[in-house]
Amino acid sequence: MSKFWSPIVSRLTPYTPGEQPKLSKLVKLNTNENPYGPSPLALEAMRAELGDNLRLYPNPDAEPLKLALAEQNAAHGITPAHVFVGNGSDEVLAHAFQALLQHEQAILFPDISYSFYPTYCGLYQVAYRTVPLAEDFSLRVDDYLDTAAGGVIFPNPNAPTGCLLPLDEVERLVAGQPDCVVIVDEAYVDFGGDSAIPLVARYPNLLVVQTLSKSRSLAGLRVGFAIGHPDLITALERVKNSFNSYPLDRMAIVGATAAIKDQAHFDKTRQAVIASRERLVGGLAALGFDVLPSAANFVFARHPRHDGAKLAARLRADGIIVRHFGSARIAQFLRITVGTDEACQALLDALQAHL
Ligand code: PMP
């Protein structure tokens, strides 16, 4: 801490990202990346952009990408005016915390959920109240109703549990809090959930946030987006335009646009992840793990007789990295990204040797 730091920065607890080691010999199952790689059409589009074009500033509205996302969701009444894009969904969420949450009342999010939310609250001075998940780690919508809130945010599927809130329950929450914005963070929705995007036309207080980092396997490109009523999007654009007039660089615009249009690659790779997830769940169950029902590209599992931190450390010594969270209620768990079948088998073999 320094006397030159602002009071906000002095009090801030930054988010700690998962380890990003050199990949050479490690089996990396810790940050929910997709092992199958981006669309070849996206790579081709980026190669074509890599040249003299980089001399020029990008389109300040990332228009081709907004158009592609609107087209994809046209059946739900989505137009480019309903779309906001940013440098990863983390940035989209940061702008949403600044633009759309009220300060008179605390905002609500689950305990347990994405640990970036309290950091954004610290950064933007938003008061929050966490709402415990049920015993089985499900989100109880009733706990979010009949209470004044400055906003609500939750991941669906939840992170790091992987548990899904069914769409009718999402709708009950959005409808039950009409006076504040409800942000549904759908980073993992393509691996088994129903998106809330079809509800956007009916609920002006709903903002759905998605990313190309997971199901499109483009974590390195940093592209995320939000879909909501144009009034919400205008507020996000105001924050963005006061921060950086160019939300995405030229490579990101062409790569993300091509990736969104490549439905065949998307379907193939997400089905492969879902199939590997089911095999991984079966393998973990056979080793005696309790595995929470996952609709994501990771699983959350605990062994009744083995400490989570110790197992994670032993796997690390074997060159296999998974995520372990220190918080008491989930300290027994490992969060394991669904890798290739080969990577998952390496993990299962290593676990078997340690049990
Ligand atoms: N939301 C949730 C729930 C996440 O787990 C992540 C990934 N860490 C993100 C948002 C952010 O993803 P990105 O910034 O790569 O889009």
Residues whose N, C-alpha, C, O or C-beta is under 5 A from the ligand:
A	BS01	PMP	G88 S89 D90 Y114 P155 A159 D185 A187 T211 S213 V223 G224
